[in-house]
C-alpha cells in the first residue's frame, strides 16, 4: 500500500457539546456526523492546553507545550517568536519521506521568519499568523492599539488581500484546490486545514444564519459559524472521494481548546447575550484545566486500516497525533524519550487500552493530571477569570465527569500522591524547557 495522505482539520474554540454527534440539541453537523460514522469518535480526547497556541504546538510536534517554546497565547504583532527550532513538526518529518505539505488557515505559532509556516515544514501556506482576525477584512484587532490594527493574511511570504471574502470559505476552497492539484501526484500529501471558527469575532454569512432563524441571536450565530465549518469538511471529504483517494487518506478532526467565555463573546460587553459555545456536561471553558477547557470532540477516519462506526472511550491527547500518523504511514515513530505523545494506532485498530498511565497539564497558575478515572486540578479556574474555590480538586470522572464533587477529603492519600507527582512533573518540565 502506498503511504496514506494525511488531512488534519482543526477548529478554534469549539465546544465538546457543539456537534450533532456529540449531543448538540441545536447545531446540525451532518458532514461531521457522517465522518464520525466512517471511523472513530473519541469521548476522552484531550487538548494539551486550554488555549490555542500551546495546543497547536503539541498537535504538530508531539511534545508537551512548554518543551516547544510555546506555553502561552502568542502575541499578534509581527515578528513574534514561536516554536523552538529543535521542536520538529509533523510536516518537517513527513517531508523527509516525500510528502507534499500545506497549511491553510490559522498558524499562531510565531511570525518571526524562522517560525513562520514555510520555515517549519509547509510547502504551501495561506492564512493568518496571529490568534484571530476579522472574518471579512482579515485584520487583527485584539490586544492591539485601536489606531494600529494589523492586516494578517498571507500566501507563503506575501501579504495578500481578499477583502469581503469569508475566511472559512477561503480555507475550504484552498484545501479543496490542494487536493485536486495533488490527486495525480506520485507522492502523498499532508493537508492542515486550520479553521479559525468559531473563535470571535462572531461573523457568519446570511445563508447560514437563515438555517437557524428559529434560535436566539447568540445561539443562531454560533450555530451558523459551526455549520460553515461543517460544510467545509463536507467539501474536503467530497474532494477526496471525487479523486478516488479517500480510502487511503487519514483524516483527523478536532479543536484546540474548549469554548470561549472571553469578553468579545458578549454583545456590548454585557452578559445578556453570550455568543459562546457549549462544553456539554463539562465544567469550565477556554483557559481552564477543568474538562470543559481541554476535553475535545475528536474524530479519526482511515478506511484502509481503521474499522468504521467506533466510539472509543480510551484516553488520548493531541500530542499522540504525530506518532499515530507516523505509524500508520509506516515511517519511523519517534521514541518516547524524543516526544511525549504515543501512537494510538493499536487503540483504534486492535482495541488496546490507552498507552497513557497519566496525562499532565500546566497553564498559568494551574496544574492538572489524569490517571485512569481520577483527575486532580490544582489552582483551577473556570475560565480566564473565575477561580475555582478549591485549590485542590479531585474528581472521579467515571462517576462525575462534570467535576462537580470534590473528593480530596474522602481520598486524601490519593490526592496527596497525585499532587506530589504533578508538582514533580512540573519541576522536571521546567528544567527540560529551560525555564
PESUL-V174570 format. One record per helix or strand of 2 or more residues. SS is the DSSP state (A for helix, B for strand). FROM is the first residue (numbers start at 1). LEN is the number of residues. Records with the same first field share a line. If there is no record, write none. Layout:
# PESUL-V174570
SS: FROM-LEN, FROM-LEN
This chain:
# PESUL-V174570
B: 5-7, 40-7, 100-7, 124-5, 139-2, 150-2, 154-2, 158-2, 189-6, 249-7, 295-7, 310-8, 359-5, 366-6, 374-5, 392-5
A: 20-3, 30-9, 52-10, 65-4, 90-6, 113-3, 117-4, 167-16, 206-6, 217-26, 263-3, 267-3, 291-4, 320-9, 345-5, 412-22
